[in-house]
Amino acid sequence: MSFILNIDTAVQSASVCIAENDKVLAMKLNPSQKDQAAWIHLAIKDLVSEQKLKLQQINAVAISAGPGSYTGLRVGMSTAKGLCYALNIPLITINTLRMMAVAASSASATLLCPMIDARRMEVFTAVFDHNFQELMPSTNLILDGASFSQFLDKSTVCFFGNGSNKFHSITKHPNAIFENIEATAQHIKIINKEYKKSNGHKEKQNEKEHEGKLSVAERNQAGRKGTKIMQ
């Protein structure tokens, strides 16, 4: 039995949830960015209490680590790090754009393109397939009418997120599909399956460390595929 606390404060709303063996038990959502710092600790306390758990039963904390709102990321990361330090448990960091792609998994388009507003005509974005593999790495991009043409000329692409309206206003490509999709902490739980694989591998790493046989490549393996584990 494994309990993971998932935290997302990178996008417009803040959310926390508890997952047990990849099943979401409960979630709390706060749509306001202004009071995230005051809200998050009480939300976690209530969430744990309502599930009749103790904080000491949490096995890891997973957080969407950006890109996104600077203030939101700072609130979420400081909370996650504090809990992990106090409980001596792993901190799992997830790319926010990848979490958003998971939220759009039911979209009918061939490819998924989450967008986070970065002011003016700039967005943080990436392109994923339905296996959530990056076809275009996470980047900050100034949009114009030709953006994503290498994908749109070959496939349908679903654009979503609070930055997608910018592209909607300048593209007329028939393969561009725009949807209103909200990502929350519950969408981190699918990516958390990688934690179990990485954690099992990490136990083997620790054994090798004691034997002095761990290579540099093996130390870095836990950070692959957009999931990083920090102790």
N, C-alpha and C positions, 0 to 999 in steps of 0.2 A: 504494500500500500504506500503510495507516494503522493504527498500533497504539495502542490506548487502554487505560490501566490503570483498572479500575473498583474502587472501594472502598466497602464498606458496613460501618459500625460503629454504626448507629443503632438496630438492633433487637437481639434477644437474642443472636444469634450474630454473629460478625464474619466477613467474607469479602472476598477480593480475587480478581480475575480479569483476564486479558488477552484483549482482543478484537481481531481483525484484520478490518477491513472488515465489521463487524457479526457476525462469527462468533467465538464463544468458543473460545479455544485451550486454556485450562486455568484451573482455579479451586482455591483453597485455602480451607478453612472451619475456623473455630474456634468451637465451641459454648459456650465459657466466656467470660463477660463479665469475669472477674476478672483475666485476664492478657493482655488485648488489646494493651496498650501494649508489652509484651515480645514479643508474637507477631507483630505486624503488619510490622515492618521485616524480620525474618528471612523471613517468608512472601513478601513482595514480592521480596526478593533471590533466594530459591529459585525463585520462579515465573518470574522473568526468565531466570535461569540455565538452568532446565530447558527453556525454549523456545529456548535458544541465541541469546538476544538480549542487547543491552546496554541499560542504562537510557537512554542517549542516543538509542536508536531509538524510545522512547515519544513519541508525538506530542501526547498530552494525558492528563490525569487527570480522571476523572469520579467524583463522590462523592455518596452520598445525604446530604443536608444537613439532615435533620430534617423534622418533629419526631421525637423519640426520646430515647434515653438521653443525659443531659447528659455523663456521663463518656465514653461511647462516641463521641459526636459530637466531643468535644474531641480524643480520640485520633486519630480518622480525619481530621479537618480539619487538625490540625497536621501530620500526616504528608503529606497531599495538598499543602498549601501549601508545605511544605519542598521536596518534590520539584519542584513547578512553579517555584519560585524558583530552585532550583539548575540545572534543565534549561532554564529560560526557555521554558516551554510553557504552554498555556492550562489553567485549572482550570474544569471544568464542574460546576455544582451542580444536583442533581436532588432534587425533593421526595420524601421517603421514602414518603409515602402513595401517590404515583403509581407509584413503583417496585413497591410491594406490589400495586397494581392490575394491573400488567403480569404479576406472578407468578400472578395469579388469572384470567388471560385465558381459560383453558379451562373456567371455571365455567359451569354451565348457566343460572344466574340472569341476568335481564335487566340488573341493575345490580350494581356491585361496591362494597363498603364495608369498606375496611381499618380496623382499630382498633389503636391502640397504647396500652398501659396507662399511665395518668397518676395512679395511686393512687386509693383509695376507689372511688367510682362514676364517676370522670371518665376520659375517653379523648381521645386525639387522633384525629380521624377526618375523612373526606371521602366523597363519593359520586361514582363515576365510571361512565360508560358503557363499552362494549367498545372504543371508540376512545380510551379513557383521557382523555376530556374531563371536567372537573369539572362535576357537576350541583349539588353542594353544596361550597363552598370548604373548604379545610382549616381546622379549628377545634378548640378544646378544648371538650368537651361533657360536662355532667353528665347521665348516662343516667336515663331513667325509662320507664315503660311506654308512653308516647306518642311516644317518640323515633322519628324516621324515618317517622312515619305518613303523611306526604305522599308518600313513595315507595312504602311497603308497600301502601297502598290501591290502587295502580295497577299495580305491577310486582313481580316476584320480586327479592329482594335477597340477595346472598351476603355474609355477615358473616364476617370472618376476622381473624387477627392475635391478639397476646397479650392484647388487651383485649376480645375478642369474647365471652368466657365471661361477662362481666358482663351483657351484654345478653341472652345466652342464658337467663340465670337469671330475667329479669323480663318477657320477651315470649312471647306464645303466638300471635303472628300467623302465619297459615298461609303467608304469602308470605316469611317470614323463613327463610333457609337458612344453616346454619352449617357451615363447612368448615375443616379444618386445612391451611393453605397456608403454606409457608415461602418468604419472599423472600430472595434473596441478590444479591451483586454482579453475577451473570450477567444479572439482569433489568434492569440499567441499560443494557445494550448495545442494547436495542431503542429506548430513548429517545435513545441516542447518534446516531441517524439525524438528529435535529434539529441536533446539533452540526455535521454536515457542511454542512447548509443554512445555519446561522447563520455558520459559519466562512467559507463562500464569500461570504456577504453582508458579513462583516466585512472581507474583503480589499478589497471595493469601498468600504467605509466608510473604510478607511485611505487609499485613493487620494483620496477626497473631502476627507479631513482635510488632506492636503497642499495641496489646492486651496482650502481654507477654505470649503467648501460644505456641510459636514455639518450637518443640522438636529438639534434636540433629539430629535424623534421617531425619527429614524434611529439615534441613539446608544442609545436604549432598546429597539430592536427585538430585540436579541439576548437580552433578558431575558424575552421573552414565553413563554407556554405551559409555565411551570414549569421552564424550562431557562435557567440563567444562565451566562454565560461571563465569567470574570475573567482579566485578564492580570496 
